[in-house]
Amino acid sequence: MMAAVLSLGLALLGGIICLAQTLRLSVPLLYGALVITVFRPWYLAHTALADGIFFALVGLVALSWMVTLIRAVREMIW
């Protein structure tokens, strides 16, 4: 039973990682994981800065999506 739960959890984790790579969210998620775990004292001292960096990374990802969408629409029109 424990092996089944563990293998299902690992399969779900692998699927989530593949989805994050497809959506280009790898860098923001890696930053979030590192800040919360490794750099926790710095994060607690500079919460606004750390959150600003995270939101800037997510904003760049959204900008990347918009550029891709515009290019796809432009190709369909031409």
C-alpha positions as CSV (number, residue, x, y, z in Angstrom):
1,M,0.0,0.0,0.0
2,M,2.8,2.4,0.9
3,A,4.6,1.6,-2.3
4,A,1.5,2.4,-4.4
5,V,1.0,5.8,-2.6
6,L,4.7,6.6,-3.1
7,S,4.7,5.7,-6.8
8,L,1.5,7.6,-7.4
9,G,3.0,10.7,-5.6
10,L,6.1,10.5,-7.7
11,A,4.1,10.1,-10.9
12,L,2.0,13.2,-10.0
13,L,5.2,15.2,-9.1
14,G,6.7,14.2,-12.5
15,G,3.5,15.4,-14.3
16,I,3.5,18.7,-12.4
17,I,7.2,19.3,-13.3
18,C,6.5,18.6,-17.0
19,L,3.5,20.9,-16.9
20,A,5.6,23.6,-15.3
21,Q,8.3,23.3,-18.0
22,T,5.7,23.4,-20.7
23,L,4.2,26.6,-19.2
24,R,7.7,28.1,-18.7
25,L,7.1,28.3,-14.9
26,S,10.3,26.4,-14.0
27,V,12.3,29.5,-13.0
28,P,9.6,31.1,-10.8
29,L,8.9,27.8,-9.1
30,L,12.5,27.1,-8.5
31,Y,13.0,30.6,-7.1
32,G,10.0,30.2,-4.8
33,A,11.2,26.8,-3.5
34,L,14.7,28.0,-2.9
35,V,13.7,31.2,-1.1
36,I,11.2,29.4,1.2
37,T,13.6,26.6,2.1
38,V,17.3,27.6,1.7
39,F,17.1,31.4,2.1
40,R,14.3,31.5,4.7
41,P,16.1,34.0,7.1
42,W,16.7,36.4,4.1
43,Y,13.1,36.0,3.0
44,L,11.7,36.8,6.4
45,A,13.9,39.9,6.6
46,H,13.2,41.1,3.0
47,T,9.6,39.8,2.4
48,A,8.6,42.7,0.1
49,L,11.7,42.4,-2.1
50,A,11.5,38.6,-2.3
51,D,7.8,38.8,-3.3
52,G,8.5,41.5,-5.8
53,I,11.2,39.4,-7.4
54,F,8.8,36.5,-7.6
55,F,6.0,38.6,-9.1
56,A,8.5,40.0,-11.6
57,L,9.5,36.5,-12.7
58,V,5.8,35.5,-13.1
59,G,5.2,38.7,-15.0
60,L,8.0,37.9,-17.4
61,V,6.5,34.4,-17.9
62,A,3.1,36.1,-18.7
63,L,4.9,38.5,-21.1
64,S,6.5,35.5,-22.8
65,W,3.1,33.9,-23.2
66,M,1.7,37.0,-24.8
67,V,4.6,37.3,-27.2
68,T,4.1,33.7,-28.2
69,L,0.3,34.2,-28.6
70,I,0.9,37.3,-30.8
71,R,3.4,35.5,-33.0
72,A,0.9,32.6,-33.4
73,V,-1.9,34.9,-34.4
74,R,0.4,36.8,-36.8
75,E,1.4,33.6,-38.5
76,M,-2.2,32.5,-38.8
77,I,-3.1,35.9,-40.4
78,W,-0.2,35.8,-42.9
